[in-house]
Amino acid sequence: MAGIEDVAKLAGVSTATVSRALTGKDHVSDKAKAKVLQAAKELGYVASSSAYTLATGRTRNIGVVLPYVDRWFFSAMLEAIDTTFSEHGYDLTLYNLSGGQKHRERIFSDFLLRKRVDAVLTVAVALSDSEIEYLDRVKKPILVIGGIINGVHSRRVNDTTAAKLATNHLISLGHKKIANISGLPQSDLEFDQPNIRRQGYLDALSEAGLEPPLDHWLAQADYTLEGAYHAAKQILGNPKDAPTAIFCNSDEMGFGAILAARDLGLRVPDDVSIIGFDNHDNAEFFGLTTVDQRVREQGRAAALSMVEILAEQHPDEVNFSDVVEWPVELKIRSSTARPRN
């Protein structure tokens, strides 16, 4: 079986260069890296992960914690994170919190504390003080996506500003009767996103001098097409007080609202304008105007940040407050227009 010395001899470089090239470290030229990879391929050499761990104390494995894996936002985010880590020589271990509180406790008090991950990246998971303490104690860098947590690296979209952007688009078109379908409180217990986005919507109405929305214009759903379909039918089915526009807290709920309007015989956007949030892969197909938070780019940027954190990690300070706000932009499509009257 070929060893690292054989790879170095065939590539014409030192064993140290082979080690750096195969573990994704910097300070290796593209030319030298290409020679090492070709030599390793010809010889069938695979670097020993256990030897690397013994030599460095690192596993080149990062734990990623998600509340769900079966929803578009999280699967798209995970895809980008996994691809980016792989490009930089890191493996990923996925931890899904859908198993309940006891399962979550085991993840943070047991699984992540074993020497099986170098760092922890969470998506829409607000770590508790005790969870942060567990990870800090064993020097695990932490990066969270979706909100701000004091004392750790945080990456987020400003949900209040983004919701105002969506609502102000409708107001700029001349809409005064605007409804909102937000998430159910229990669908996001982490960073209170449903209420934050709704507050942005309410702030936009207030700042424009519009009357507060009627109670039945404020609906909640579970961030799914089906949930928003039923909510939108109730909002739009009232013949006296139906709104002329709906802001949905996610694109999947926007899709549900569009289908509900069509089933009620309403035309989008002639009878009702609908705007979403995310820029889902199917938003173009539905013609949905939306707030684009560039989910995959956001995931890639966060993963690159984690790679940099690990490369620059200081043994005495692995975690500290570090906030980066991710920009959003409006994608105007055919689901919004001026009201007819």
C-alpha positions in Angstrom: 0.0 0.0 0.0 1.3 3.4 -1.0 2.3 5.8 1.8 2.8 9.6 2.0 6.5 9.2 1.1 5.5 7.5 -2.2 3.1 10.3 -3.1 5.8 12.9 -2.3 8.4 11.1 -4.4 6.1 10.8 -7.4 4.9 14.4 -7.2 8.4 15.7 -6.6 7.5 17.6 -3.4 8.1 17.2 0.3 5.9 15.1 2.6 4.9 18.3 4.4 3.6 19.7 1.1 1.6 16.5 0.5 0.1 16.7 3.9 -1.0 20.4 3.4 -2.3 19.7 -0.1 -4.4 16.7 0.9 -5.9 18.4 4.0 -6.9 21.6 2.2 -4.5 23.9 4.0 -3.2 27.1 2.5 0.4 27.9 1.5 0.4 25.3 -1.3 0.5 26.5 -4.9 -2.1 25.3 -7.3 0.6 23.7 -9.4 2.0 21.7 -6.4 -1.5 20.8 -5.3 -2.4 19.4 -8.7 0.8 17.3 -8.8 0.0 15.9 -5.3 -3.6 15.1 -6.2 -2.6 13.4 -9.4 0.1 11.4 -7.7 -2.3 10.3 -4.9 -4.8 9.3 -7.5 -2.3 7.2 -9.5 -1.1 5.5 -6.3 -4.5 5.1 -4.8 -3.4 6.9 -1.7 -5.9 8.2 0.8 -4.7 10.4 3.8 -5.4 8.8 7.1 -7.9 10.8 9.1 -6.9 9.2 12.3 -3.3 10.2 11.8 -4.3 13.7 11.0 -6.4 13.9 14.1 -3.6 12.5 16.3 -1.1 15.0 14.8 -3.3 18.1 15.0 -6.2 17.5 17.4 -8.6 18.3 14.5 -11.1 16.0 12.8 -11.8 18.3 9.7 -15.4 17.6 10.5 -18.0 20.3 11.3 -21.3 19.7 13.1 -24.3 21.4 11.5 -27.5 21.7 13.5 -30.9 22.3 11.9 -34.5 22.3 13.2 -35.8 20.6 10.1 -34.3 19.0 6.9 -37.6 18.5 4.9 -38.2 22.2 4.1 -36.9 24.1 1.1 -35.0 26.8 3.0 -33.1 24.3 5.2 -32.3 21.9 2.4 -31.1 24.7 0.1 -29.0 26.1 2.9 -27.6 22.7 3.8 -26.7 22.0 0.2 -24.6 25.1 -0.1 -22.9 24.6 3.3 -22.0 21.0 2.6 -20.6 21.8 -0.9 -18.5 24.6 0.5 -17.1 22.5 3.4 -16.3 19.7 0.9 -14.4 22.1 -1.4 -12.2 23.1 1.6 -11.5 19.5 2.8 -14.1 19.3 5.6 -16.7 16.7 6.3 -20.1 17.5 7.7 -22.1 15.8 10.4 -25.8 16.7 10.4 -27.8 17.0 13.6 -31.6 17.4 13.2 -33.6 18.8 16.1 -37.0 17.4 15.0 -36.6 14.6 17.5 -37.7 16.8 20.4 -36.2 18.4 23.5 -34.5 15.3 24.9 -32.9 14.6 21.6 -31.6 18.2 21.5 -30.2 17.9 25.0 -28.2 14.8 24.0 -26.8 16.6 20.9 -25.5 19.5 22.9 -24.5 17.7 26.1 -23.0 14.6 24.5 -22.6 14.2 20.8 -21.1 17.6 20.0 -18.8 17.4 23.0 -17.0 14.3 21.9 -14.0 14.9 19.8 -15.8 14.2 16.6 -16.3 17.8 15.3 -14.0 20.8 15.1 -16.8 23.4 15.2 -20.6 23.9 15.3 -22.7 25.7 12.7 -26.4 26.2 13.4 -29.2 27.3 11.1 -32.2 29.0 12.7 -31.3 27.5 16.1 -30.9 30.0 19.0 -28.5 28.3 21.4 -29.1 28.6 25.1 -26.5 29.9 27.6 -25.9 26.3 28.8 -25.5 25.0 25.2 -22.9 27.7 24.5 -21.1 27.0 27.7 -20.9 23.3 26.9 -19.2 24.1 23.5 -17.1 26.9 24.8 -15.7 24.6 27.5 -14.3 22.2 24.9 -13.1 25.1 22.6 -15.6 24.6 19.8 -16.1 27.6 17.6 -19.8 28.4 17.1 -21.4 30.2 14.1 -25.2 30.7 14.0 -27.3 31.6 10.9 -30.6 33.3 11.4 -30.2 35.6 14.4 -27.8 37.3 16.8 -26.4 35.5 19.9 -24.1 37.4 22.1 -20.6 35.8 22.4 -20.7 33.8 19.2 -20.3 34.4 15.5 -23.7 35.4 14.1 -25.0 35.8 10.5 -28.5 37.0 9.8 -31.0 38.7 7.6 -32.6 41.8 9.2 -36.1 40.3 9.1 -37.8 43.6 10.2 -36.2 45.6 7.4 -36.9 42.8 4.9 -40.6 42.6 5.8 -40.8 46.4 5.6 -39.3 46.2 2.1 -42.0 43.7 1.0 -44.8 45.8 2.5 -43.5 49.1 1.2 -43.5 47.6 -2.3 -47.2 47.0 -2.0 -47.8 50.4 -0.5 -45.8 52.0 -3.4 -48.2 50.4 -5.8 -51.1 52.1 -4.1 -52.4 49.3 -1.9 -53.9 50.4 1.4 -55.7 47.1 2.4 -52.8 44.7 3.0 -53.0 41.4 4.8 -50.3 39.3 6.3 -49.8 35.6 6.6 -47.1 35.0 9.2 -45.7 31.8 10.6 -47.2 30.0 13.6 -45.4 30.8 16.8 -44.6 27.2 17.4 -43.1 26.8 13.9 -40.1 28.9 14.9 -39.3 28.9 18.6 -35.8 30.0 18.1 -35.4 33.6 16.9 -39.1 34.6 16.9 -39.1 35.2 13.2 -42.9 35.1 12.7 -43.4 38.0 15.1 -40.4 39.9 13.8 -41.5 39.8 10.2 -45.0 40.7 11.2 -43.7 43.7 13.2 -41.8 44.9 10.1 -45.1 44.7 8.1 -47.0 46.6 10.8 -44.2 49.3 11.1 -44.4 49.8 7.3 -48.2 50.4 7.5 -47.8 52.8 10.4 -45.0 54.8 8.8 -47.1 55.2 5.6 -50.0 56.6 7.7 -52.3 53.6 6.9 -55.0 52.3 9.2 -54.0 49.2 11.3 -55.0 46.0 9.5 -58.4 44.3 10.3 -58.1 41.4 12.7 -59.0 38.8 10.0 -56.3 40.2 7.7 -53.7 38.8 10.2 -53.4 35.1 9.7 -50.9 32.4 10.7 -49.7 29.3 9.0 -46.9 26.8 9.3 -44.7 28.1 6.5 -46.2 25.5 4.1 -48.2 25.9 0.9 -51.1 23.9 2.4 -51.3 26.0 5.6 -51.2 29.3 3.7 -53.8 28.0 1.2 -56.4 27.6 3.9 -55.4 30.9 5.6 -55.7 32.9 2.4 -59.1 31.4 1.6 -60.4 32.8 4.8 -58.9 36.2 4.2 -60.0 36.5 0.6 -63.3 34.8 1.0 -64.9 37.8 2.9 -66.9 39.7 0.3 -67.0 42.9 2.3 -63.5 43.4 3.7 -61.2 41.5 1.5 -57.7 43.0 1.2 -56.2 44.0 -2.2 -52.8 42.6 -1.3 -51.2 39.9 0.9 -47.6 39.8 2.3 -46.7 36.2 3.0 -43.7 35.5 5.4 -42.3 32.8 3.0 -42.6 31.9 -0.7 -44.2 28.6 0.0 -47.0 30.4 1.8 -47.1 32.8 -1.2 -47.7 29.8 -3.5 -50.6 28.7 -1.2 -52.1 32.2 -1.3 -51.9 32.4 -5.1 -53.6 29.0 -5.4 -56.3 30.0 -2.9 -57.0 33.2 -4.9 -57.4 31.3 -8.1 -59.7 28.8 -6.6 -61.9 31.7 -5.4 -62.1 33.0 -8.9 -59.7 35.9 -8.2 -57.0 37.0 -10.6 -53.5 37.6 -9.5 -52.5 40.4 -9.6 -55.6 42.1 -11.1 -57.8 41.3 -8.0 -55.2 40.7 -5.4 -51.4 41.2 -5.3 -49.3 38.7 -3.4 -45.7 39.0 -2.3 -43.5 36.4 -0.6 -40.1 36.0 1.2 -37.1 33.8 0.2 -36.9 33.5 -3.6 -37.7 29.8 -3.6 -36.6 27.8 -6.6 -40.2 27.8 -7.8 -40.9 31.5 -7.3 -40.2 32.2 -11.0 -42.6 29.5 -12.1 -45.4 31.0 -9.9 -44.5 34.6 -11.0 -44.2 35.5 -7.4 -42.7 38.8 -6.4 -40.5 38.2 -3.4 -37.8 39.3 -1.1 -34.7 37.4 -2.2 -32.4 36.5 0.7 -30.1 34.5 -1.6 -30.3 31.4 0.6 -27.6 29.3 -1.1 -25.2 32.3 -1.2 -25.9 33.0 2.4 -25.1 29.4 3.3 -21.9 29.4 1.3 -20.7 32.7 2.9 -21.4 31.4 6.4 -19.5 28.1 5.6 -16.5 30.1 4.3 -16.6 32.2 7.5 -16.4 29.0 9.5 -13.4 27.8 7.5 -11.7 31.1 8.1 -12.5 31.0 11.8 -10.9 27.5 12.1 -7.9 28.6 10.1 -7.3 31.6 12.3 -8.6 30.1 15.6 -6.8 31.4 18.7 -6.7 28.7 21.5 -7.7 31.2 24.2 -10.6 32.9 22.3 -12.6 30.6 20.0 -15.9 32.5 20.4 -16.7 36.2 20.6 -19.5 38.5 19.3 -19.2 38.9 15.6 -22.3 40.0 13.6 -22.6 40.1 9.8 -26.0 41.2 8.4 -26.8 39.5 5.1 -28.4 41.9 2.4 -31.7 41.2 0.7 -33.2 42.5 -2.5 -36.7 42.8 -4.1 -37.5 40.5 -7.0 -40.5 42.0 -8.8 -42.5 39.5 -10.9 -46.0 39.3 -12.1 -47.9 38.6 -8.8 -48.0 42.3 -7.8 -49.5 45.3 -9.5 -51.5 48.5 -8.8 -55.0 47.9 -7.3 -57.9 48.2 -9.7 -59.6 50.9 -7.6 
